[in-house]
């Protein structure tokens, strides 16, 4: 659970708590800055696959079930 009672499940089978979300956000910001400084360079994660969608839905279900138990 995040500060303020929130939960976060990422599309690629990750879940975050208050302790781990900061590193993820910092990494995202650094990568955005690096890409902004490289004209013509494009990148990012691979396209969202059916397996990614399935994994995300499973993680989301786990978060929702955890919320019901509170």
PDB file of N, CA, C and O in Angstrom:
ATOM      1  N   UNK A   1       0.853  -1.172   0.000  1.00  0.00           N
ATOM      2  CA  UNK A   1       0.000   0.000   0.000  1.00  0.00           C
ATOM      3  C   UNK A   1       0.897   1.233   0.000  1.00  0.00           C
ATOM      4  O   UNK A   1       1.908   1.272   0.702  1.00  0.00           O
ATOM      5  N   UNK A   2       0.530   2.226  -0.778  1.00  0.00           N
ATOM      6  CA  UNK A   2       1.263   3.484  -0.843  1.00  0.00           C
ATOM      7  C   UNK A   2       0.767   4.431   0.240  1.00  0.00           C
ATOM      8  O   UNK A   2      -0.289   4.230   0.839  1.00  0.00           O
ATOM      9  N   UNK A   3       1.561   5.467   0.470  1.00  0.00           N
ATOM     10  CA  UNK A   3       1.163   6.480   1.445  1.00  0.00           C
ATOM     11  C   UNK A   3      -0.200   7.025   1.043  1.00  0.00           C
ATOM     12  O   UNK A   3      -0.453   7.268  -0.137  1.00  0.00           O
ATOM     13  N   UNK A   4      -1.046   7.211   1.992  1.00  0.00           N
ATOM     14  CA  UNK A   4      -2.388   7.682   1.703  1.00  0.00           C
ATOM     15  C   UNK A   4      -3.336   6.542   1.374  1.00  0.00           C
ATOM     16  O   UNK A   4      -4.500   6.774   1.048  1.00  0.00           O
ATOM     17  N   UNK A   5      -2.842   5.304   1.458  1.00  0.00           N
ATOM     18  CA  UNK A   5      -3.701   4.152   1.259  1.00  0.00           C
ATOM     19  C   UNK A   5      -3.829   3.673  -0.169  1.00  0.00           C
ATOM     20  O   UNK A   5      -4.676   2.826  -0.449  1.00  0.00           O
ATOM     21  N   UNK A   6      -3.017   4.183  -1.090  1.00  0.00           N
ATOM     22  CA  UNK A   6      -3.138   3.782  -2.485  1.00  0.00           C
ATOM     23  C   UNK A   6      -2.326   2.540  -2.813  1.00  0.00           C
ATOM     24  O   UNK A   6      -1.392   2.185  -2.094  1.00  0.00           O
ATOM     25  N   UNK A   7      -2.684   1.902  -3.881  1.00  0.00           N
ATOM     26  CA  UNK A   7      -1.972   0.745  -4.399  1.00  0.00           C
ATOM     27  C   UNK A   7      -1.533   1.044  -5.820  1.00  0.00           C
ATOM     28  O   UNK A   7      -2.108   1.909  -6.481  1.00  0.00           O
ATOM     29  N   UNK A   8      -0.507   0.328  -6.300  1.00  0.00           N
ATOM     30  CA  UNK A   8      -0.040   0.521  -7.673  1.00  0.00           C
ATOM     31  C   UNK A   8       0.374  -0.823  -8.234  1.00  0.00           C
ATOM     32  O   UNK A   8       1.223  -1.505  -7.659  1.00  0.00           O
ATOM     33  N   UNK A   9      -0.208  -1.203  -9.336  1.00  0.00           N
ATOM     34  CA  UNK A   9       0.185  -2.404 -10.076  1.00  0.00           C
ATOM     35  C   UNK A   9       0.560  -1.956 -11.480  1.00  0.00           C
ATOM     36  O   UNK A   9      -0.239  -1.316 -12.163  1.00  0.00           O
ATOM     37  N   UNK A  10       1.762  -2.286 -11.911  1.00  0.00           N
ATOM     38  CA  UNK A  10       2.238  -1.878 -13.231  1.00  0.00           C
ATOM     39  C   UNK A  10       1.825  -2.909 -14.276  1.00  0.00           C
ATOM     40  O   UNK A  10       1.543  -4.058 -13.937  1.00  0.00           O
ATOM     41  N   UNK A  11       1.790  -2.505 -15.536  1.00  0.00           N
ATOM     42  CA  UNK A  11       1.345  -3.407 -16.596  1.00  0.00           C
ATOM     43  C   UNK A  11       2.201  -4.656 -16.771  1.00  0.00           C
ATOM     44  O   UNK A  11       1.707  -5.666 -17.272  1.00  0.00           O
ATOM     45  N   UNK A  12       3.440  -4.614 -16.381  1.00  0.00           N
ATOM     46  CA  UNK A  12       4.314  -5.760 -16.632  1.00  0.00           C
ATOM     47  C   UNK A  12       4.647  -6.530 -15.359  1.00  0.00           C
ATOM     48  O   UNK A  12       5.809  -6.807 -15.063  1.00  0.00           O
ATOM     49  N   UNK A  13       3.610  -6.865 -14.625  1.00  0.00           N
ATOM     50  CA  UNK A  13       3.688  -7.759 -13.459  1.00  0.00           C
ATOM     51  C   UNK A  13       4.535  -7.198 -12.310  1.00  0.00           C
ATOM     52  O   UNK A  13       5.199  -7.958 -11.605  1.00  0.00           O
ATOM     53  N   UNK A  14       4.516  -5.920 -12.126  1.00  0.00           N
ATOM     54  CA  UNK A  14       5.196  -5.314 -10.995  1.00  0.00           C
ATOM     55  C   UNK A  14       4.142  -4.731 -10.077  1.00  0.00           C
ATOM     56  O   UNK A  14       3.084  -4.287 -10.524  1.00  0.00           O
ATOM     57  N   UNK A  15       4.435  -4.737  -8.822  1.00  0.00           N
ATOM     58  CA  UNK A  15       3.590  -3.988  -7.900  1.00  0.00           C
ATOM     59  C   UNK A  15       4.524  -3.166  -7.021  1.00  0.00           C
ATOM     60  O   UNK A  15       5.675  -3.545  -6.804  1.00  0.00           O
ATOM     61  N   UNK A  16       4.040  -2.074  -6.531  1.00  0.00           N
ATOM     62  CA  UNK A  16       4.881  -1.148  -5.799  1.00  0.00           C
ATOM     63  C   UNK A  16       4.270  -0.846  -4.444  1.00  0.00           C
ATOM     64  O   UNK A  16       3.051  -0.851  -4.273  1.00  0.00           O
ATOM     65  N   UNK A  17       5.139  -0.586  -3.492  1.00  0.00           N
ATOM     66  CA  UNK A  17       4.694  -0.083  -2.207  1.00  0.00           C
ATOM     67  C   UNK A  17       5.361   1.277  -1.989  1.00  0.00           C
ATOM     68  O   UNK A  17       6.083   1.762  -2.860  1.00  0.00           O
ATOM     69  N   UNK A  18       5.125   1.875  -0.860  1.00  0.00           N
ATOM     70  CA  UNK A  18       5.653   3.209  -0.609  1.00  0.00           C
ATOM     71  C   UNK A  18       7.180   3.238  -0.688  1.00  0.00           C
ATOM     72  O   UNK A  18       7.758   4.227  -1.137  1.00  0.00           O
ATOM     73  N   UNK A  19       7.835   2.156  -0.254  1.00  0.00           N
ATOM     74  CA  UNK A  19       9.300   2.117  -0.248  1.00  0.00           C
ATOM     75  C   UNK A  19       9.892   1.982  -1.649  1.00  0.00           C
ATOM     76  O   UNK A  19      10.981   2.500  -1.898  1.00  0.00           O
ATOM     77  N   UNK A  20       9.220   1.314  -2.553  1.00  0.00           N
ATOM     78  CA  UNK A  20       9.812   1.031  -3.867  1.00  0.00           C
ATOM     79  C   UNK A  20       9.379   1.984  -4.979  1.00  0.00           C
ATOM     80  O   UNK A  20      10.035   2.035  -6.020  1.00  0.00           O
ATOM     81  N   UNK A  21       8.320   2.726  -4.796  1.00  0.00           N
ATOM     82  CA  UNK A  21       7.810   3.566  -5.877  1.00  0.00           C
ATOM     83  C   UNK A  21       8.754   4.723  -6.192  1.00  0.00           C
ATOM     84  O   UNK A  21       8.830   5.160  -7.340  1.00  0.00           O
ATOM     85  N   UNK A  22       9.476   5.225  -5.187  1.00  0.00           N
ATOM     86  CA  UNK A  22      10.379   6.353  -5.401  1.00  0.00           C
ATOM     87  C   UNK A  22      11.478   6.045  -6.400  1.00  0.00           C
ATOM     88  O   UNK A  22      11.763   6.858  -7.279  1.00  0.00           O
ATOM     89  N   UNK A  23      12.104   4.870  -6.277  1.00  0.00           N
ATOM     90  CA  UNK A  23      13.156   4.475  -7.211  1.00  0.00           C
ATOM     91  C   UNK A  23      12.615   4.342  -8.630  1.00  0.00           C
ATOM     92  O   UNK A  23      13.275   4.740  -9.590  1.00  0.00           O
ATOM     93  N   UNK A  24      11.446   3.799  -8.758  1.00  0.00           N
ATOM     94  CA  UNK A  24      10.852   3.620 -10.077  1.00  0.00           C
ATOM     95  C   UNK A  24      10.558   4.964 -10.727  1.00  0.00           C
ATOM     96  O   UNK A  24      10.829   5.149 -11.913  1.00  0.00           O
ATOM     97  N   UNK A  25      10.014   5.895  -9.974  1.00  0.00           N
ATOM     98  CA  UNK A  25       9.720   7.220 -10.516  1.00  0.00           C
ATOM     99  C   UNK A  25      10.995   7.974 -10.871  1.00  0.00           C
ATOM    100  O   UNK A  25      11.037   8.677 -11.880  1.00  0.00           O
ATOM    101  N   UNK A  26      12.034   7.834 -10.052  1.00  0.00           N
ATOM    102  CA  UNK A  26      13.310   8.493 -10.337  1.00  0.00           C
ATOM    103  C   UNK A  26      13.931   7.943 -11.614  1.00  0.00           C
ATOM    104  O   UNK A  26      14.439   8.704 -12.438  1.00  0.00           O
ATOM    105  N   UNK A  27      13.893   6.629 -11.779  1.00  0.00           N
ATOM    106  CA  UNK A  27      14.429   6.013 -12.993  1.00  0.00           C
ATOM    107  C   UNK A  27      13.671   6.480 -14.220  1.00  0.00           C
ATOM    108  O   UNK A  27      14.275   6.775 -15.251  1.00  0.00           O
ATOM    109  N   UNK A  28      12.353   6.550 -14.115  1.00  0.00           N
ATOM    110  CA  UNK A  28      11.537   7.015 -15.233  1.00  0.00           C
ATOM    111  C   UNK A  28      11.903   8.450 -15.609  1.00  0.00           C
ATOM    112  O   UNK A  28      12.011   8.773 -16.792  1.00  0.00           O
ATOM    113  N   UNK A  29      12.092   9.306 -14.617  1.00  0.00           N
ATOM    114  CA  UNK A  29      12.441  10.704 -14.884  1.00  0.00           C
ATOM    115  C   UNK A  29      13.816  10.825 -15.532  1.00  0.00           C
ATOM    116  O   UNK A  29      14.001  11.623 -16.451  1.00  0.00           O
ATOM    117  N   UNK A  30      14.780  10.039 -15.058  1.00  0.00           N
ATOM    118  CA  UNK A  30      16.127  10.056 -15.647  1.00  0.00           C
ATOM    119  C   UNK A  30      16.081   9.610 -17.102  1.00  0.00           C
ATOM    120  O   UNK A  30      16.687  10.242 -17.967  1.00  0.00           O
ATOM    121  N   UNK A  31      15.367   8.528 -17.371  1.00  0.00           N
ATOM    122  CA  UNK A  31      15.279   8.024 -18.750  1.00  0.00           C
ATOM    123  C   UNK A  31      14.578   9.032 -19.658  1.00  0.00           C
ATOM    124  O   UNK A  31      14.967   9.193 -20.815  1.00  0.00           O
ATOM    125  N   UNK A  32      13.571   9.700 -19.157  1.00  0.00           N
ATOM    126  CA  UNK A  32      12.877  10.728 -19.947  1.00  0.00           C
ATOM    127  C   UNK A  32      13.832  11.866 -20.292  1.00  0.00           C
ATOM    128  O   UNK A  32      13.849  12.346 -21.426  1.00  0.00           O
ATOM    129  N   UNK A  33      14.629  12.298 -19.311  1.00  0.00           N
ATOM    130  CA  UNK A  33      15.610  13.358 -19.560  1.00  0.00           C
ATOM    131  C   UNK A  33      16.658  12.924 -20.581  1.00  0.00           C
ATOM    132  O   UNK A  33      17.030  13.704 -21.457  1.00  0.00           O
ATOM    133  N   UNK A  34      17.127  11.702 -20.476  1.00  0.00           N
ATOM    134  CA  UNK A  34      18.125  11.199 -21.427  1.00  0.00           C
ATOM    135  C   UNK A  34      17.562  11.150 -22.846  1.00  0.00           C
ATOM    136  O   UNK A  34      18.228  11.551 -23.801  1.00  0.00           O
ATOM    137  N   UNK A  35      16.329  10.656 -22.975  1.00  0.00           N
ATOM    138  CA  UNK A  35      15.717  10.582 -24.308  1.00  0.00           C
ATOM    139  C   UNK A  35      15.477  11.973 -24.885  1.00  0.00           C
ATOM    140  O   UNK A  35      15.606  12.169 -26.093  1.00  0.00           O
ATOM    141  N   UNK A  36      15.131  12.934 -24.041  1.00  0.00           N
ATOM    142  CA  UNK A  36      14.870  14.294 -24.508  1.00  0.00           C
ATOM    143  C   UNK A  36      16.127  14.934 -25.076  1.00  0.00           C
ATOM    144  O   UNK A  36      16.037  15.776 -25.970  1.00  0.00           O
ATOM    145  N   UNK A  37      17.293  14.554 -24.578  1.00  0.00           N
ATOM    146  CA  UNK A  37      18.540  15.131 -25.043  1.00  0.00           C
ATOM    147  C   UNK A  37      19.141  14.441 -26.246  1.00  0.00           C
ATOM    148  O   UNK A  37      20.202  14.848 -26.720  1.00  0.00           O
ATOM    149  N   UNK A  38      18.496  13.415 -26.750  1.00  0.00           N
ATOM    150  CA  UNK A  38      19.026  12.640 -27.876  1.00  0.00           C
ATOM    151  C   UNK A  38      18.091  12.783 -29.068  1.00  0.00           C
ATOM    152  O   UNK A  38      17.141  12.012 -29.209  1.00  0.00           O
ATOM    153  N   UNK A  39      18.349  13.747 -29.912  1.00  0.00           N
ATOM    154  CA  UNK A  39      17.499  13.996 -31.074  1.00  0.00           C
ATOM    155  C   UNK A  39      17.441  12.763 -31.971  1.00  0.00           C
ATOM    156  O   UNK A  39      18.469  12.184 -32.321  1.00  0.00           O
ATOM    157  N   UNK A  40      16.245  12.382 -32.328  1.00  0.00           N
ATOM    158  CA  UNK A  40      16.050  11.282 -33.261  1.00  0.00           C
ATOM    159  C   UNK A  40      16.126   9.904 -32.648  1.00  0.00           C
ATOM    160  O   UNK A  40      15.834   8.919 -33.327  1.00  0.00           O
ATOM    161  N   UNK A  41      16.503   9.799 -31.405  1.00  0.00           N
ATOM    162  CA  UNK A  41      16.581   8.490 -30.756  1.00  0.00           C
ATOM    163  C   UNK A  41      15.246   8.210 -30.102  1.00  0.00           C
ATOM    164  O   UNK A  41      14.751   8.997 -29.295  1.00  0.00           O
ATOM    165  N   UNK A  42      14.694   7.118 -30.450  1.00  0.00           N
ATOM    166  CA  UNK A  42      13.406   6.713 -29.888  1.00  0.00           C
ATOM    167  C   UNK A  42      13.610   5.381 -29.182  1.00  0.00           C
ATOM    168  O   UNK A  42      14.483   4.593 -29.546  1.00  0.00           O
ATOM    169  N   UNK A  43      12.816   5.155 -28.201  1.00  0.00           N
ATOM    170  CA  UNK A  43      12.943   3.903 -27.473  1.00  0.00           C
ATOM    171  C   UNK A  43      11.781   3.730 -26.525  1.00  0.00           C
ATOM    172  O   UNK A  43      10.822   4.501 -26.523  1.00  0.00           O
ATOM    173  N   UNK A  44      11.895   2.733 -25.753  1.00  0.00           N
ATOM    174  CA  UNK A  44      10.860   2.435 -24.787  1.00  0.00           C
ATOM    175  C   UNK A  44      10.676   0.949 -24.695  1.00  0.00           C
ATOM    176  O   UNK A  44      11.387   0.182 -25.345  1.00  0.00           O
ATOM    177  N   UNK A  45       9.739   0.546 -23.901  1.00  0.00           N
ATOM    178  CA  UNK A  45       9.511  -0.887 -23.736  1.00  0.00           C
ATOM    179  C   UNK A  45       8.912  -1.508 -24.995  1.00  0.00           C
ATOM    180  O   UNK A  45       8.385  -0.818 -25.868  1.00  0.00           O
ATOM    181  N   UNK A  46       9.011  -2.801 -25.054  1.00  0.00           N
ATOM    182  CA  UNK A  46       8.406  -3.543 -26.169  1.00  0.00           C
ATOM    183  C   UNK A  46       6.890  -3.329 -26.143  1.00  0.00           C
ATOM    184  O   UNK A  46       6.330  -3.004 -25.096  1.00  0.00           O
ATOM    185  N   UNK A  47       6.226  -3.508 -27.281  1.00  0.00           N
ATOM    186  CA  UNK A  47       4.765  -3.365 -27.308  1.00  0.00           C
ATOM    187  C   UNK A  47       4.088  -4.279 -26.281  1.00  0.00           C
ATOM    188  O   UNK A  47       4.593  -5.356 -25.963  1.00  0.00           O
ATOM    189  N   UNK A  48       2.976  -3.845 -25.786  1.00  0.00           N
ATOM    190  CA  UNK A  48       2.196  -4.574 -24.794  1.00  0.00           C
ATOM    191  C   UNK A  48       1.639  -5.851 -25.423  1.00  0.00           C
ATOM    192  O   UNK A  48       0.860  -5.789 -26.374  1.00  0.00           O
ATOM    193  N   UNK A  49       2.037  -6.995 -24.897  1.00  0.00           N
ATOM    194  CA  UNK A  49       1.612  -8.281 -25.469  1.00  0.00           C
ATOM    195  C   UNK A  49       0.392  -8.830 -24.727  1.00  0.00           C
ATOM    196  O   UNK A  49      -0.027  -8.293 -23.701  1.00  0.00           O
ATOM    197  N   UNK A  50      -0.159  -9.902 -25.265  1.00  0.00           N
ATOM    198  CA  UNK A  50      -1.281 -10.559 -24.586  1.00  0.00           C
ATOM    199  C   UNK A  50      -0.851 -11.098 -23.226  1.00  0.00           C
ATOM    200  O   UNK A  50      -1.622 -11.066 -22.267  1.00  0.00           O
ATOM    201  N   UNK A  51       0.382 -11.592 -23.147  1.00  0.00           N
ATOM    202  CA  UNK A  51       0.907 -12.082 -21.862  1.00  0.00           C
ATOM    203  C   UNK A  51       1.039 -10.932 -20.865  1.00  0.00           C
ATOM    204  O   UNK A  51       0.731 -11.100 -19.685  1.00  0.00           O
ATOM    205  N   UNK A  52       1.497  -9.761 -21.329  1.00  0.00           N
ATOM    206  CA  UNK A  52       1.596  -8.589 -20.459  1.00  0.00           C
ATOM    207  C   UNK A  52       0.212  -8.207 -19.923  1.00  0.00           C
ATOM    208  O   UNK A  52       0.056  -7.900 -18.742  1.00  0.00           O
ATOM    209  N   UNK A  53      -0.778  -8.230 -20.801  1.00  0.00           N
ATOM    210  CA  UNK A  53      -2.145  -7.887 -20.393  1.00  0.00           C
ATOM    211  C   UNK A  53      -2.648  -8.866 -19.344  1.00  0.00           C
ATOM    212  O   UNK A  53      -3.241  -8.458 -18.345  1.00  0.00           O
ATOM    213  N   UNK A  54      -2.418 -10.140 -19.564  1.00  0.00           N
ATOM    214  CA  UNK A  54      -2.836 -11.163 -18.618  1.00  0.00           C
ATOM    215  C   UNK A  54      -2.139 -10.977 -17.268  1.00  0.00           C
ATOM    216  O   UNK A  54      -2.773 -11.071 -16.217  1.00  0.00           O
ATOM    217  N   UNK A  55      -0.834 -10.714 -17.305  1.00  0.00           N
ATOM    218  CA  UNK A  55      -0.079 -10.499 -16.069  1.00  0.00           C
ATOM    219  C   UNK A  55      -0.593  -9.280 -15.315  1.00  0.00           C
ATOM    220  O   UNK A  55      -0.712  -9.305 -14.090  1.00  0.00           O
ATOM    221  N   UNK A  56      -0.897  -8.214 -16.049  1.00  0.00           N
ATOM    222  CA  UNK A  56      -1.421  -7.010 -15.410  1.00  0.00           C
ATOM    223  C   UNK A  56      -2.763  -7.291 -14.744  1.00  0.00           C
ATOM    224  O   UNK A  56      -2.995  -6.869 -13.611  1.00  0.00           O
ATOM    225  N   UNK A  57      -3.637  -7.994 -15.435  1.00  0.00           N
ATOM    226  CA  UNK A  57      -4.953  -8.290 -14.872  1.00  0.00           C
ATOM    227  C   UNK A  57      -4.838  -9.151 -13.621  1.00  0.00           C
ATOM    228  O   UNK A  57      -5.607  -8.971 -12.677  1.00  0.00           O
ATOM    229  N   UNK A  58      -3.890 -10.083 -13.600  1.00  0.00           N
ATOM    230  CA  UNK A  58      -3.672 -10.904 -12.411  1.00  0.00           C
ATOM    231  C   UNK A  58      -3.182 -10.048 -11.242  1.00  0.00           C
ATOM    232  O   UNK A  58      -3.648 -10.206 -10.113  1.00  0.00           O
ATOM    233  N   UNK A  59      -2.236  -9.138 -11.519  1.00  0.00           N
ATOM    234  CA  UNK A  59      -1.720  -8.253 -10.470  1.00  0.00           C
ATOM    235  C   UNK A  59      -2.814  -7.329  -9.956  1.00  0.00           C
ATOM    236  O   UNK A  59      -2.916  -7.098  -8.751  1.00  0.00           O
ATOM    237  N   UNK A  60      -3.627  -6.804 -10.852  1.00  0.00           N
ATOM    238  CA  UNK A  60      -4.737  -5.940 -10.459  1.00  0.00           C
ATOM    239  C   UNK A  60      -5.721  -6.705  -9.583  1.00  0.00           C
ATOM    240  O   UNK A  60      -6.200  -6.174  -8.581  1.00  0.00           O
ATOM    241  N   UNK A  61      -6.023  -7.926  -9.945  1.00  0.00           N
ATOM    242  CA  UNK A  61      -6.927  -8.756  -9.158  1.00  0.00           C
ATOM    243  C   UNK A  61      -6.377  -8.969  -7.751  1.00  0.00           C
ATOM    244  O   UNK A  61      -7.125  -8.912  -6.775  1.00  0.00           O
ATOM    245  N   UNK A  62      -5.072  -9.212  -7.644  1.00  0.00           N
ATOM    246  CA  UNK A  62      -4.462  -9.406  -6.328  1.00  0.00           C
ATOM    247  C   UNK A  62      -4.588  -8.148  -5.477  1.00  0.00           C
ATOM    248  O   UNK A  62      -4.855  -8.234  -4.278  1.00  0.00           O
ATOM    249  N   UNK A  63      -4.399  -6.987  -6.084  1.00  0.00           N
ATOM    250  CA  UNK A  63      -4.536  -5.724  -5.345  1.00  0.00           C
ATOM    251  C   UNK A  63      -5.970  -5.556  -4.872  1.00  0.00           C
ATOM    252  O   UNK A  63      -6.204  -5.200  -3.717  1.00  0.00           O
ATOM    253  N   UNK A  64      -6.924  -5.807  -5.745  1.00  0.00           N
ATOM    254  CA  UNK A  64      -8.330  -5.631  -5.378  1.00  0.00           C
ATOM    255  C   UNK A  64      -8.757  -6.600  -4.285  1.00  0.00           C
ATOM    256  O   UNK A  64      -9.497  -6.224  -3.376  1.00  0.00           O
ATOM    257  N   UNK A  65      -8.294  -7.846  -4.368  1.00  0.00           N
ATOM    258  CA  UNK A  65      -8.622  -8.824  -3.326  1.00  0.00           C
ATOM    259  C   UNK A  65      -7.995  -8.390  -2.005  1.00  0.00           C
ATOM    260  O   UNK A  65      -8.614  -8.529  -0.951  1.00  0.00           O
ATOM    261  N   UNK A  66      -6.767  -7.865  -2.056  1.00  0.00           N
ATOM    262  CA  UNK A  66      -6.119  -7.369  -0.847  1.00  0.00           C
ATOM    263  C   UNK A  66      -6.872  -6.208  -0.228  1.00  0.00           C
ATOM    264  O   UNK A  66      -6.921  -6.082   0.995  1.00  0.00           O
ATOM    265  N   UNK A  67      -7.456  -5.365  -1.055  1.00  0.00           N
ATOM    266  CA  UNK A  67      -8.224  -4.220  -0.554  1.00  0.00           C
ATOM    267  C   UNK A  67      -9.505  -4.695   0.125  1.00  0.00           C
ATOM    268  O   UNK A  67      -9.934  -4.106   1.117  1.00  0.00           O
ATOM    269  N   UNK A  68     -10.119  -5.754  -0.402  1.00  0.00           N
ATOM    270  CA  UNK A  68     -11.346  -6.279   0.191  1.00  0.00           C
ATOM    271  C   UNK A  68     -11.092  -6.820   1.591  1.00  0.00           C
ATOM    272  O   UNK A  68     -11.962  -6.756   2.461  1.00  0.00           O
ATOM    273  N   UNK A  69      -9.891  -7.353   1.801  1.00  0.00           N
ATOM    274  CA  UNK A  69      -9.572  -7.972   3.087  1.00  0.00           C
ATOM    275  C   UNK A  69      -9.305  -6.954   4.187  1.00  0.00           C
ATOM    276  O   UNK A  69      -9.283  -7.299   5.368  1.00  0.00           O
ATOM    277  N   UNK A  70      -9.104  -5.706   3.800  1.00  0.00           N
ATOM    278  CA  UNK A  70      -8.810  -4.670   4.801  1.00  0.00           C
ATOM    279  C   UNK A  70     -10.009  -4.301   5.589  1.00  0.00           C
ATOM    280  O   UNK A  70      -9.930  -3.445   6.470  1.00  0.00           O
TER     281      UNK A  70
END
